[in-house]
Amino acid sequence: MTEGRCLCGAVRVSVAAPMTEISACHCGMCRRWSGAMQMGIEVPQDKVVVSGPIKTYRSSSFAERAWCDSCGLALWFRDVEGPNTGWFELAPGLFDNAAGAKLVREVYADRCPEGYRLEGDAVARMSQKDYEAVYPHVNEETKP
């Protein structure tokens, strides 16, 4: 079991699943939500227990974003409708050392702002066009 918490400690997260991979997203909504790029560790919803004061926002027709109602820390992104339901993309910062997970995927890589860039050959990069070809339902999520 891996335990995590928000900045103020009011929200607690327990995960009973391996957490090995981090994804980064540069779409317009994720950048607005996170202030830069959104990063998430994907885990099955049925392996996650969350407690504390949580608020959610339905950011598109298929997805929601959640945060701690006390300190405002971003907690997760998840699809609530469509083909990708059943998974949380939990914020790596909830867990000490990001639960040991490694960055393996960068989506909307071609939309990364000019002021920063993720480095490394071990990271798989997908452009907006390539990502939306695989997941056509997400194109509205990219709008700022």
N, C-alpha and C positions, 0 to 999 in steps of 0.2 A: 504494500500500500504506500503510495506517495502522497504526502500531505503538502498543501500549499495554502497561501493566504493573500489577501489584498494588502495594500499599504498600511491601513489602520488596524488590520486584524479582525474586523467585524465579519468579513466573509471568509469562510473556510472551505477548502476544496480537498476532497479525498479521491484518489484515482487508483482503481484496482486493475490496471492494465499497463503494459509496457508503453513508455513514452520515449520514442527514439528519434523521431523526425520532426523538424521545424520547417514550416513553409512561410515564405514572405510574399506579400501581395502589394503591388503598386497601383492598383486601380484607383480611380478618383474617390470612390466612397471610402475605401480602406485608408487612403492617405488623409482624408478629412477626419475620419474617426480616430486615427491613431496619432495624427500630427506628423507622420512621416510614412513609414510602411507598416502595414499590419503584419504581425507575426503570430503564428498559431501552431500548437501541438495538437494533432488530430487524435482523438480518442473516442471510443464508442460511448454514447450517452449512458447506456446501462451499466457502465463501469465507473461512473462518476457520481459522487454525492456532494451536493453544494448546500451550505447553510449560511444564513445571514441576510442582511438587508440588500436585496438585489432589485435593480430596475432593468427593464428591457425596452428596446426600441425596435420596431419592425421597420428595418431600413429598406426593404424591397418587398415585392409580392411573395418572395420565397424565403427570406432570411431575417434573423434578428441578431441584435448585438446587445450585450449585457454589461453592466457596471455595478460597482458597489455604491449603494445609495448614501453611504457615509463619507467615503473619501474620493469617490469618482473613478477609481481604478478600473480600466477596461478588463473584463473577465473573459468574455468569449464572443465568438461569431459562430452561428450555426444556421443551417438550412432547416426550416420548419415545414416546408412543402417541397415537393419535387423529388427527383431521383437521389439526392444526396442527404436525405434526412437520416437521423440516427447517430450523428457525430457532433461532438464539440470540437471547435478549434480554440483550445484554451491558451490564454496569454502565457508565454514562457516565463515572464517575470513573477508569476504566482508562486513559482517553485525555486528553491535554492538551486543555483547553478543550472537553471532551466531544466531541472530533473535529469540532467546528463544528455538531453536530446541535442542533436546536431542539425544545423541548417542544411537541407538537402534539395530544396526546391524554391525557385523564385518565379512567380507568375506576374504577367504584365510587365516583364522585365524591360520592354521597350518603352514603357511609360514612367520609368524611374526618373525623377527629377535630375537635372544636370549637376546639382550640388553635392550628390553623394552616389556611391555605387558599391554594391557588394562584390567582393573579390573571391577568387578561388575557383579551381577547376572541378571540384567535387559537387558543385551546386548545379542542378539541372535548371535551365532557364527556358521559359515559354513566353512568347510574345502574346499580345492581346488577341491577335488573329488566331494563333494556334490554340490558345486556351479556350476561346469561345467556339472553336470548331469541335472541341471535345465536350464542352459544357455550354451548349447554346442558350440555355435558360438564364445564364448569368449576365448577359449583355446589359441589362438595366442596372445591375449592381455597379457597373463601372462609371456611371454618370455621376459627376460631382454634385 
